[in-house]
Amino acid sequence: MTVDEKLISRLEKLAKLDLTTSEKEKLRKELDDILKMVDKLEELDTDGVDPLIYVLEENNVWRKDRVQGQIKREETFKNAPDSDGEHFKVPKVIDIKK
């Protein structure tokens, strides 16, 4: 793939950018460098190398689900500005006008 003016213009349009000539040239050079790096990586011999699935050796370390750190309902509403004993009462936020 070559990074030319047509590709830069297309990317500029897709990203909804308005690049100057110097910015376009800088972008072209940076994209060209990225593609060269990818080409260099493709030269590596990866035959017999398993794909990396997990970064760590651990696999599916699960913990037991358990309830902890609960407080009583009375304590929950003790500092509430307004409640009915089961729910917090808050001011209406959305006003739908017809």
C-alpha positions as a printed NumPy array, in Angstrom:
array([[  0.   ,   0.   ,   0.   ],
       [  1.292,   3.417,  -0.854],
       [  0.446,   6.548,   1.013],
       [ -0.308,   9.135,  -1.648],
       [ -2.246,  12.395,  -1.899],
       [ -5.455,  10.543,  -2.774],
       [ -5.284,   8.428,   0.405],
       [ -4.478,  11.445,   2.579],
       [ -7.43 ,  13.358,   1.089],
       [ -9.735,  10.418,   1.735],
       [ -8.566,  10.1  ,   5.336],
       [ -8.925,  13.847,   5.79 ],
       [-12.508,  13.684,   4.542],
       [-13.403,  10.625,   6.671],
       [-11.947,  12.225,   9.81 ],
       [-13.605,  15.533,   8.945],
       [-10.311,  17.376,   9.174],
       [ -9.041,  20.403,   7.331],
       [ -5.295,  19.853,   7.123],
       [ -2.714,  22.293,   5.866],
       [ -0.187,  21.22 ,   3.249],
       [  2.52 ,  20.757,   5.887],
       [  0.167,  18.69 ,   8.08 ],
       [ -0.726,  16.499,   5.107],
       [  2.95 ,  15.918,   4.365],
       [  3.661,  15.095,   8.027],
       [  0.724,  12.66 ,   8.095],
       [  1.883,  11.047,   4.856],
       [  5.372,  10.516,   6.27 ],
       [  4.062,   9.125,   9.58 ],
       [  1.694,   6.703,   7.835],
       [  4.487,   5.629,   5.508],
       [  6.741,   4.949,   8.529],
       [  4.   ,   2.867,  10.161],
       [  3.558,   0.791,   7.017],
       [  7.326,   0.242,   6.778],
       [  7.331,  -0.986,  10.375],
       [  4.491,  -3.411,   9.621],
       [  6.374,  -4.667,   6.556],
       [  9.429,  -5.235,   8.753],
       [  7.325,  -7.261,  11.198],
       [  6.012,  -9.409,   8.351],
       [  9.598, -10.524,   7.669],
       [  9.689, -12.395,  10.995],
       [  9.426, -16.176,  10.89 ],
       [  6.468, -17.039,  13.107],
       [  6.124, -20.699,  12.129],
       [  5.572, -22.81 ,  15.228],
       [  4.82 , -19.797,  17.423],
       [  1.49 , -20.078,  19.193],
       [ -0.634, -16.939,  19.194],
       [ -0.656, -15.039,  22.478],
       [ -4.056, -15.468,  24.056],
       [ -3.344, -14.423,  27.641],
       [ -0.577, -12.125,  28.804],
       [ -0.42 , -13.832,  32.2  ],
       [ -0.042, -17.54 ,  32.873],
       [ -3.139, -17.517,  35.07 ],
       [ -6.306, -18.595,  33.337],
       [ -9.845, -17.925,  34.612],
       [ -9.059, -17.102,  38.212],
       [-12.478, -16.791,  39.787],
       [-13.428, -15.72 ,  43.276],
       [-16.4  , -16.874,  45.274],
       [-19.33 , -14.471,  45.236],
       [-20.3  , -13.619,  48.76 ],
       [-22.226, -10.843,  50.405],
       [-20.129,  -8.679,  52.666],
       [-20.004,  -5.167,  54.032],
       [-23.766,  -4.719,  54.285],
       [-25.282,  -2.089,  56.523],
       [-28.744,  -2.008,  58.038],
       [-31.529,  -0.17 ,  56.246],
       [-31.927,   2.299,  59.11 ],
       [-28.256,   3.265,  58.853],
       [-28.607,   3.7  ,  55.091],
       [-31.326,   6.312,  55.41 ],
       [-29.939,   7.98 ,  58.554],
       [-28.084,  10.699,  56.604],
       [-30.502,  10.902,  53.685],
       [-32.071,  14.349,  53.275],
       [-35.418,  12.768,  52.408],
       [-36.672,   9.183,  52.298],
       [-39.787,   7.124,  52.927],
       [-37.894,   4.421,  54.819],
       [-37.488,   2.225,  51.748],
       [-36.419,   4.66 ,  49.015],
       [-34.395,   7.826,  48.712],
       [-36.503,  10.808,  47.656],
       [-34.866,  13.179,  45.214],
       [-36.079,  16.259,  43.345],
       [-37.573,  15.737,  39.929],
       [-34.847,  16.171,  37.304],
       [-36.65 ,  15.838,  33.985],
       [-39.675,  17.938,  33.148],
       [-41.386,  16.802,  29.951],
       [-43.493,  19.581,  28.481],
       [-46.255,  18.812,  26.029]])
